[in-house]
């Protein structure tokens, strides 16, 4: 059986960040420069955003291309950034816009 879309994205982004994919509790990726949670279903976007609270590093919600627009809506005003499945940043963490 192949990797799920979530695992595929998480492994790719972890490699880019120079760290490992955390398959247990907590965010999927805790890298040296940022924390990333991957959400591949519309129902997971809000929970994933909440899971990033409490970290000092820039926090990002990574999602599939088709959920980027919804992820941007969910992350609006939270300080959580949004990135696509390849690591392209659609909204910078900290509330800044790109």
MARZAMI-282871 format. One record per residue: x, y, z of N, C-alpha, C in turn; residue in one letter; residue number from 0. Coordinates in nm, 2 decimals. Example, Ala and Ser with C-alpha at 12.3 -4.5 7.8 and 13.67 -1.06 7.14 Angstrom:
<pt n_px="1.32" n_py="-0.57" n_pz="0.78" ca_px="1.23" ca_py="-0.45" ca_pz="0.78" c_px="1.32" c_py="-0.33" c_pz="0.78" residuo="a" num="0"/>
<pt n_px="1.28" n_py="-0.22" n_pz="0.71" ca_px="1.37" ca_py="-0.11" ca_pz="0.71" c_px="1.29" c_py="0.00" c_pz="0.79" residuo="s" num="1"/>
***
This chain:
<pt n_px="0.08" n_py="-0.12" n_pz="0.00" ca_px="0.00" ca_py="0.00" ca_pz="0.00" c_px="0.09" c_py="0.12" c_pz="0.00" residuo="x" num="0"/>
<pt n_px="0.05" n_py="0.22" n_pz="-0.08" ca_px="0.13" ca_py="0.34" ca_pz="-0.09" c_px="0.11" c_py="0.44" c_pz="0.02" residuo="x" num="1"/>
<pt n_px="0.19" n_py="0.55" n_pz="0.02" ca_px="0.17" ca_py="0.65" ca_pz="0.12" c_px="0.04" c_py="0.73" c_pz="0.10" residuo="x" num="2"/>
<pt n_px="-0.01" n_py="0.77" n_pz="0.21" ca_px="-0.13" ca_py="0.86" ca_pz="0.20" c_px="-0.08" c_py="1.00" c_pz="0.15" residuo="x" num="3"/>
<pt n_px="-0.17" n_py="1.08" n_pz="0.10" ca_px="-0.14" ca_py="1.21" ca_pz="0.06" c_px="-0.08" c_py="1.29" c_pz="0.17" residuo="x" num="4"/>
<pt n_px="-0.13" n_py="1.28" n_pz="0.29" ca_px="-0.08" ca_py="1.35" ca_pz="0.41" c_px="0.07" c_py="1.30" c_pz="0.43" residuo="x" num="5"/>
<pt n_px="0.10" n_py="1.17" n_pz="0.43" ca_px="0.23" ca_py="1.13" ca_pz="0.46" c_px="0.33" c_py="1.17" c_pz="0.35" residuo="x" num="6"/>
<pt n_px="0.28" n_py="1.17" n_pz="0.23" ca_px="0.36" ca_py="1.22" ca_pz="0.11" c_px="0.41" c_py="1.36" c_pz="0.13" residuo="x" num="7"/>
<pt n_px="0.31" n_py="1.45" n_pz="0.16" ca_px="0.34" ca_py="1.59" ca_pz="0.18" c_px="0.44" c_py="1.61" c_pz="0.30" residuo="x" num="8"/>
<pt n_px="0.40" n_py="1.54" n_pz="0.41" ca_px="0.48" ca_py="1.56" ca_pz="0.54" c_px="0.63" c_py="1.51" c_pz="0.52" residuo="x" num="9"/>
<pt n_px="0.65" n_py="1.40" n_pz="0.45" ca_px="0.78" ca_py="1.35" ca_pz="0.43" c_px="0.86" c_py="1.44" c_pz="0.34" residuo="x" num="10"/>
<pt n_px="0.80" n_py="1.50" n_pz="0.23" ca_px="0.86" ca_py="1.59" ca_pz="0.14" c_px="0.90" c_py="1.72" c_pz="0.21" residuo="x" num="11"/>
<pt n_px="0.81" n_py="1.77" n_pz="0.29" ca_px="0.84" ca_py="1.90" ca_pz="0.36" c_px="0.95" c_py="1.87" c_pz="0.47" residuo="x" num="12"/>
<pt n_px="0.94" n_py="1.76" n_pz="0.54" ca_px="1.04" ca_py="1.73" ca_pz="0.65" c_px="1.18" c_py="1.72" c_pz="0.58" residuo="x" num="13"/>
<pt n_px="1.19" n_py="1.66" n_pz="0.47" ca_px="1.32" ca_py="1.65" ca_pz="0.40" c_px="1.37" c_py="1.79" c_pz="0.36" residuo="x" num="14"/>
<pt n_px="1.28" n_py="1.88" n_pz="0.31" ca_px="1.32" ca_py="2.02" ca_pz="0.28" c_px="1.37" c_py="2.09" c_pz="0.40" residuo="x" num="15"/>
<pt n_px="1.31" n_py="2.06" n_pz="0.52" ca_px="1.34" ca_py="2.13" ca_pz="0.64" c_px="1.46" c_py="2.07" c_pz="0.71" residuo="x" num="16"/>
<pt n_px="1.51" n_py="1.96" n_pz="0.66" ca_px="1.63" ca_py="1.90" ca_pz="0.72" c_px="1.60" c_py="1.83" c_pz="0.85" residuo="x" num="17"/>
<pt n_px="1.47" n_py="1.77" n_pz="0.86" ca_px="1.43" ca_py="1.71" ca_pz="0.99" c_px="1.35" c_py="1.59" c_pz="0.95" residuo="x" num="18"/>
<pt n_px="1.29" n_py="1.52" n_pz="1.06" ca_px="1.21" ca_py="1.40" ca_pz="1.04" c_px="1.06" c_py="1.44" c_pz="1.05" residuo="x" num="19"/>
<pt n_px="0.98" n_py="1.35" n_pz="0.99" ca_px="0.84" ca_py="1.36" ca_pz="1.00" c_px="0.79" c_py="1.29" c_pz="1.13" residuo="x" num="20"/>
<pt n_px="0.72" n_py="1.37" n_pz="1.21" ca_px="0.67" ca_py="1.32" ca_pz="1.34" c_px="0.54" c_py="1.25" c_pz="1.32" residuo="x" num="21"/>
<pt n_px="0.53" n_py="1.12" n_pz="1.32" ca_px="0.40" ca_py="1.06" ca_pz="1.30" c_px="0.32" c_py="1.04" c_pz="1.42" residuo="x" num="22"/>
<pt n_px="0.37" n_py="1.09" n_pz="1.54" ca_px="0.30" ca_py="1.07" ca_pz="1.67" c_px="0.22" c_py="1.20" c_pz="1.70" residuo="x" num="23"/>
<pt n_px="0.20" n_py="1.23" n_pz="1.83" ca_px="0.13" ca_py="1.34" ca_pz="1.87" c_px="0.20" c_py="1.47" c_pz="1.84" residuo="x" num="24"/>
<pt n_px="0.13" n_py="1.58" n_pz="1.82" ca_px="0.20" ca_py="1.71" ca_pz="1.80" c_px="0.21" c_py="1.73" c_pz="1.65" residuo="x" num="25"/>
<pt n_px="0.27" n_py="1.85" n_pz="1.62" ca_px="0.29" ca_py="1.89" ca_pz="1.48" c_px="0.37" c_py="1.78" c_pz="1.40" residuo="x" num="26"/>
<pt n_px="0.34" n_py="1.78" n_pz="1.27" ca_px="0.40" ca_py="1.68" ca_pz="1.18" c_px="0.55" c_py="1.70" c_pz="1.17" residuo="x" num="27"/>
<pt n_px="0.59" n_py="1.83" n_pz="1.16" ca_px="0.73" ca_py="1.87" ca_pz="1.14" c_px="0.77" c_py="1.98" c_pz="1.23" residuo="x" num="28"/>
<pt n_px="0.88" n_py="1.95" n_pz="1.31" ca_px="0.93" ca_py="2.06" ca_pz="1.40" c_px="1.08" c_py="2.07" c_pz="1.35" residuo="x" num="29"/>
<pt n_px="1.10" n_py="2.17" n_pz="1.26" ca_px="1.23" ca_py="2.19" ca_pz="1.20" c_px="1.31" c_py="2.30" c_pz="1.28" residuo="x" num="30"/>
<pt n_px="1.43" n_py="2.32" n_pz="1.23" ca_px="1.51" ca_py="2.42" ca_pz="1.30" c_px="1.46" c_py="2.56" c_pz="1.29" residuo="x" num="31"/>
<pt n_px="1.38" n_py="2.59" n_pz="1.18" ca_px="1.33" ca_py="2.73" ca_pz="1.16" c_px="1.18" c_py="2.74" c_pz="1.17" residuo="x" num="32"/>
<pt n_px="1.10" n_py="2.64" n_pz="1.16" ca_px="0.96" ca_py="2.65" ca_pz="1.16" c_px="0.89" c_py="2.52" c_pz="1.20" residuo="x" num="33"/>
<pt n_px="0.76" n_py="2.53" n_pz="1.24" ca_px="0.68" ca_py="2.42" ca_pz="1.28" c_px="0.57" c_py="2.41" c_pz="1.17" residuo="x" num="34"/>
<pt n_px="0.55" n_py="2.28" n_pz="1.12" ca_px="0.45" ca_py="2.26" ca_pz="1.02" c_px="0.35" c_py="2.15" c_pz="1.05" residuo="x" num="35"/>
<pt n_px="0.23" n_py="2.18" n_pz="1.03" ca_px="0.12" ca_py="2.07" ca_pz="1.05" c_px="0.06" c_py="2.06" c_pz="0.91" residuo="x" num="36"/>
<pt n_px="0.04" n_py="1.93" n_pz="0.87" ca_px="-0.02" ca_py="1.90" ca_pz="0.74" c_px="-0.16" c_py="1.86" c_pz="0.75" residuo="x" num="37"/>
<pt n_px="-0.25" n_py="1.92" n_pz="0.67" ca_px="-0.39" ca_py="1.89" ca_pz="0.67" c_px="-0.43" c_py="1.86" c_pz="0.53" residuo="x" num="38"/>
<pt n_px="-0.49" n_py="1.74" n_pz="0.50" ca_px="-0.53" ca_py="1.71" ca_pz="0.36" c_px="-0.68" c_py="1.70" c_pz="0.35" residuo="x" num="39"/>
<pt n_px="-0.76" n_py="1.72" n_pz="0.45" ca_px="-0.90" ca_py="1.72" ca_pz="0.45" c_px="-0.96" c_py="1.85" c_pz="0.50" residuo="x" num="40"/>
<pt n_px="-1.06" n_py="1.90" n_pz="0.44" ca_px="-1.12" ca_py="2.03" ca_pz="0.48" c_px="-1.16" c_py="2.03" c_pz="0.63" residuo="x" num="41"/>
<pt n_px="-1.20" n_py="1.92" n_pz="0.68" ca_px="-1.24" ca_py="1.91" ca_pz="0.82" c_px="-1.13" c_py="1.91" c_pz="0.92" residuo="x" num="42"/>
<pt n_px="-1.00" n_py="1.90" n_pz="0.87" ca_px="-0.89" ca_py="1.90" ca_pz="0.96" c_px="-0.82" c_py="2.03" c_pz="0.97" residuo="x" num="43"/>
<pt n_px="-0.86" n_py="2.13" n_pz="0.89" ca_px="-0.79" ca_py="2.26" ca_pz="0.88" c_px="-0.79" c_py="2.33" c_pz="1.01" residuo="x" num="44"/>
<pt n_px="-0.91" n_py="2.34" n_pz="1.08" ca_px="-0.92" ca_py="2.42" ca_pz="1.20" c_px="-0.84" c_py="2.35" c_pz="1.31" residuo="x" num="45"/>
<pt n_px="-0.86" n_py="2.22" n_pz="1.33" ca_px="-0.79" ca_py="2.14" ca_pz="1.43" c_px="-0.63" c_py="2.15" c_pz="1.41" residuo="x" num="46"/>
<pt n_px="-0.59" n_py="2.15" n_pz="1.29" ca_px="-0.45" ca_py="2.16" ca_pz="1.26" c_px="-0.39" c_py="2.29" c_pz="1.29" residuo="x" num="47"/>
<pt n_px="-0.47" n_py="2.40" n_pz="1.27" ca_px="-0.43" ca_py="2.53" ca_pz="1.31" c_px="-0.42" c_py="2.54" c_pz="1.46" residuo="x" num="48"/>
<pt n_px="-0.51" n_py="2.49" n_pz="1.53" ca_px="-0.51" ca_py="2.49" ca_pz="1.68" c_px="-0.39" c_py="2.42" c_pz="1.73" residuo="x" num="49"/>
<pt n_px="-0.35" n_py="2.31" n_pz="1.67" ca_px="-0.24" ca_py="2.23" ca_pz="1.71" c_px="-0.11" c_py="2.30" c_pz="1.71" residuo="x" num="50"/>
<pt n_px="-0.10" n_py="2.41" n_pz="1.63" ca_px="0.02" ca_py="2.48" ca_pz="1.61" c_px="0.04" c_py="2.59" c_pz="1.72" residuo="x" num="51"/>
<pt n_px="-0.06" n_py="2.62" n_pz="1.80" ca_px="-0.06" ca_py="2.72" ca_pz="1.90" c_px="0.05" c_py="2.69" c_pz="2.01" residuo="x" num="52"/>
<pt n_px="0.11" n_py="2.79" n_pz="2.06" ca_px="0.21" ca_py="2.77" ca_pz="2.17" c_px="0.35" c_py="2.75" c_pz="2.13" residuo="x" num="53"/>
<pt n_px="0.38" n_py="2.76" n_pz="2.00" ca_px="0.52" ca_py="2.74" ca_pz="1.95" c_px="0.58" c_py="2.88" c_pz="1.92" residuo="x" num="54"/>
<pt n_px="0.71" n_py="2.90" n_pz="1.96" ca_px="0.77" ca_py="3.03" ca_pz="1.93" c_px="0.82" c_py="3.05" c_pz="1.79" residuo="x" num="55"/>
<pt n_px="0.85" n_py="2.93" n_pz="1.72" ca_px="0.90" ca_py="2.94" ca_pz="1.58" c_px="0.78" c_py="2.98" c_pz="1.49" residuo="x" num="56"/>
<pt n_px="0.81" n_py="3.02" n_pz="1.37" ca_px="0.70" ca_py="3.05" ca_pz="1.27" c_px="0.62" c_py="2.92" c_pz="1.25" residuo="x" num="57"/>
<pt n_px="0.49" n_py="2.93" n_pz="1.25" ca_px="0.40" ca_py="2.81" ca_pz="1.24" c_px="0.33" c_py="2.81" c_pz="1.10" residuo="x" num="58"/>
<pt n_px="0.33" n_py="2.70" n_pz="1.04" ca_px="0.27" ca_py="2.68" ca_pz="0.91" c_px="0.17" c_py="2.57" c_pz="0.90" residuo="x" num="59"/>
<pt n_px="0.06" n_py="2.59" n_pz="0.83" ca_px="-0.03" ca_py="2.49" ca_pz="0.79" c_px="0.00" c_py="2.45" c_pz="0.65" residuo="x" num="60"/>
<pt n_px="0.03" n_py="2.33" n_pz="0.62" ca_px="0.06" ca_py="2.28" ca_pz="0.48" c_px="-0.06" c_py="2.20" c_pz="0.44" residuo="x" num="61"/>
<pt n_px="-0.10" n_py="2.22" n_pz="0.31" ca_px="-0.22" ca_py="2.15" ca_pz="0.26" c_px="-0.20" c_py="2.12" c_pz="0.11" residuo="x" num="62"/>
<pt n_px="-0.30" n_py="2.06" n_pz="0.06" ca_px="-0.31" ca_py="2.03" ca_pz="-0.08" c_px="-0.34" c_py="2.15" c_pz="-0.16" residuo="x" num="63"/>
<pt n_px="-0.31" n_py="2.15" n_pz="-0.29" ca_px="-0.34" ca_py="2.27" ca_pz="-0.38" c_px="-0.48" c_py="2.30" c_pz="-0.38" residuo="x" num="64"/>
<pt n_px="-0.57" n_py="2.20" n_pz="-0.38" ca_px="-0.71" ca_py="2.23" ca_pz="-0.39" c_px="-0.77" c_py="2.29" c_pz="-0.26" residuo="x" num="65"/>
<pt n_px="-0.70" n_py="2.28" n_pz="-0.15" ca_px="-0.75" ca_py="2.33" ca_pz="-0.02" c_px="-0.68" c_py="2.46" c_pz="0.02" residuo="x" num="66"/>
<pt n_px="-0.59" n_py="2.51" n_pz="-0.06" ca_px="-0.52" ca_py="2.63" ca_pz="-0.02" c_px="-0.61" c_py="2.75" c_pz="0.01" residuo="x" num="67"/>
<pt n_px="-0.71" n_py="2.77" n_pz="-0.07" ca_px="-0.80" ca_py="2.89" ca_pz="-0.05" c_px="-0.87" c_py="2.88" c_pz="0.08" residuo="x" num="68"/>
<pt n_px="-0.92" n_py="2.76" n_pz="0.11" ca_px="-0.99" ca_py="2.74" ca_pz="0.24" c_px="-0.89" c_py="2.75" c_pz="0.36" residuo="x" num="69"/>
<pt n_px="-0.77" n_py="2.70" n_pz="0.34" ca_px="-0.67" ca_py="2.71" ca_pz="0.45" c_px="-0.63" c_py="2.86" c_pz="0.47" residuo="x" num="70"/>
<pt n_px="-0.63" n_py="2.94" n_pz="0.37" ca_px="-0.60" ca_py="3.08" ca_pz="0.39" c_px="-0.71" c_py="3.15" c_pz="0.47" residuo="x" num="71"/>
<pt n_px="-0.84" n_py="3.11" n_pz="0.45" ca_px="-0.95" ca_py="3.16" ca_pz="0.52" c_px="-0.94" c_py="3.12" c_pz="0.67" residuo="x" num="72"/>
<pt n_px="-0.91" n_py="2.99" n_pz="0.69" ca_px="-0.90" ca_py="2.94" ca_pz="0.83" c_px="-0.79" c_py="3.01" c_pz="0.91" residuo="x" num="73"/>
<pt n_px="-0.67" n_py="3.03" n_pz="0.84" ca_px="-0.56" ca_py="3.09" ca_pz="0.91" c_px="-0.56" c_py="3.24" c_pz="0.92" residuo="x" num="74"/>
<pt n_px="-0.65" n_py="3.30" n_pz="0.85" ca_px="-0.66" ca_py="3.45" ca_pz="0.86" c_px="-0.67" c_py="3.50" c_pz="1.00" residuo="x" num="75"/>
<pt n_px="-0.58" n_py="3.59" n_pz="1.04" ca_px="-0.58" ca_py="3.65" ca_pz="1.17" c_px="-0.53" c_py="3.57" c_pz="1.28" residuo="x" num="76"/>
<pt n_px="-0.47" n_py="3.45" n_pz="1.25" ca_px="-0.42" ca_py="3.36" ca_pz="1.35" c_px="-0.27" c_py="3.37" c_pz="1.37" residuo="x" num="77"/>
<pt n_px="-0.20" n_py="3.43" n_pz="1.28" ca_px="-0.05" ca_py="3.43" ca_pz="1.28" c_px="0.01" c_py="3.30" c_pz="1.22" residuo="x" num="78"/>
<pt n_px="-0.07" n_py="3.21" n_pz="1.18" ca_px="-0.03" ca_py="3.08" ca_pz="1.12" c_px="-0.02" c_py="3.11" c_pz="0.97" residuo="x" num="79"/>
<pt n_px="0.10" n_py="3.07" n_pz="0.92" ca_px="0.12" ca_py="3.08" ca_pz="0.77" c_px="0.06" c_py="2.96" c_pz="0.70" residuo="x" num="80"/>
<pt n_px="0.05" n_py="2.97" n_pz="0.57" ca_px="0.00" ca_py="2.86" ca_pz="0.49" c_px="0.09" c_py="2.83" c_pz="0.38" residuo="x" num="81"/>
<pt n_px="0.11" n_py="2.70" n_pz="0.35" ca_px="0.20" ca_py="2.66" ca_pz="0.24" c_px="0.13" c_py="2.55" c_pz="0.17" residuo="x" num="82"/>
<pt n_px="0.17" n_py="2.54" n_pz="0.04" ca_px="0.12" ca_py="2.43" ca_pz="-0.05" c_px="0.20" c_py="2.30" c_pz="-0.03" residuo="x" num="83"/>
<pt n_px="0.16" n_py="2.20" n_pz="-0.10" ca_px="0.22" ca_py="2.07" ca_pz="-0.08" c_px="0.37" c_py="2.06" c_pz="-0.12" residuo="x" num="84"/>
<pt n_px="0.42" n_py="2.15" n_pz="-0.19" ca_px="0.57" ca_py="2.15" ca_pz="-0.22" c_px="0.65" c_py="2.25" c_pz="-0.14" residuo="x" num="85"/>
<pt n_px="0.58" n_py="2.31" n_pz="-0.04" ca_px="0.65" ca_py="2.41" ca_pz="0.04" c_px="0.64" c_py="2.55" c_pz="0.00" residuo="x" num="86"/>
<pt n_px="0.57" n_py="2.58" n_pz="-0.11" ca_px="0.55" ca_py="2.72" ca_pz="-0.16" c_px="0.47" c_py="2.79" c_pz="-0.05" residuo="x" num="87"/>
<pt n_px="0.52" n_py="2.90" n_pz="-0.01" ca_px="0.44" ca_py="2.98" ca_pz="0.10" c_px="0.34" c_py="3.07" c_pz="0.03" residuo="x" num="88"/>
<pt n_px="0.21" n_py="3.05" n_pz="0.07" ca_px="0.10" ca_py="3.13" ca_pz="0.02" c_px="0.07" c_py="3.24" c_pz="0.11" residuo="x" num="89"/>
<pt n_px="0.10" n_py="3.22" n_pz="0.24" ca_px="0.08" ca_py="3.33" ca_pz="0.35" c_px="0.20" c_py="3.31" c_pz="0.45" residuo="x" num="90"/>
<pt n_px="0.27" n_py="3.41" n_pz="0.47" ca_px="0.38" ca_py="3.40" ca_pz="0.57" c_px="0.32" c_py="3.40" c_pz="0.71" residuo="x" num="91"/>
<pt n_px="0.40" n_py="3.33" n_pz="0.80" ca_px="0.36" ca_py="3.32" ca_pz="0.94" c_px="0.37" c_py="3.45" c_pz="1.00" residuo="x" num="92"/>
<pt n_px="0.30" n_py="3.48" n_pz="1.11" ca_px="0.31" ca_py="3.60" ca_pz="1.18" c_px="0.21" c_py="3.70" c_pz="1.13" residuo="x" num="93"/>
<pt n_px="0.12" n_py="3.66" n_pz="1.04" ca_px="0.01" ca_py="3.75" ca_pz="0.99" c_px="0.05" c_py="3.83" c_pz="0.87" residuo="x" num="94"/>
<pt n_px="0.18" n_py="3.82" n_pz="0.83" ca_px="0.22" ca_py="3.90" ca_pz="0.71" c_px="0.16" c_py="3.84" c_pz="0.58" residuo="x" num="95"/>
<pt n_px="0.15" n_py="3.92" n_pz="0.48" ca_px="0.10" ca_py="3.87" ca_pz="0.35" c_px="0.22" c_py="3.86" c_pz="0.25" residuo="x" num="96"/>
<pt n_px="0.20" n_py="3.77" n_pz="0.16" ca_px="0.30" ca_py="3.76" ca_pz="0.06" c_px="0.25" c_py="3.81" c_pz="-0.08" residuo="x" num="97"/>
***
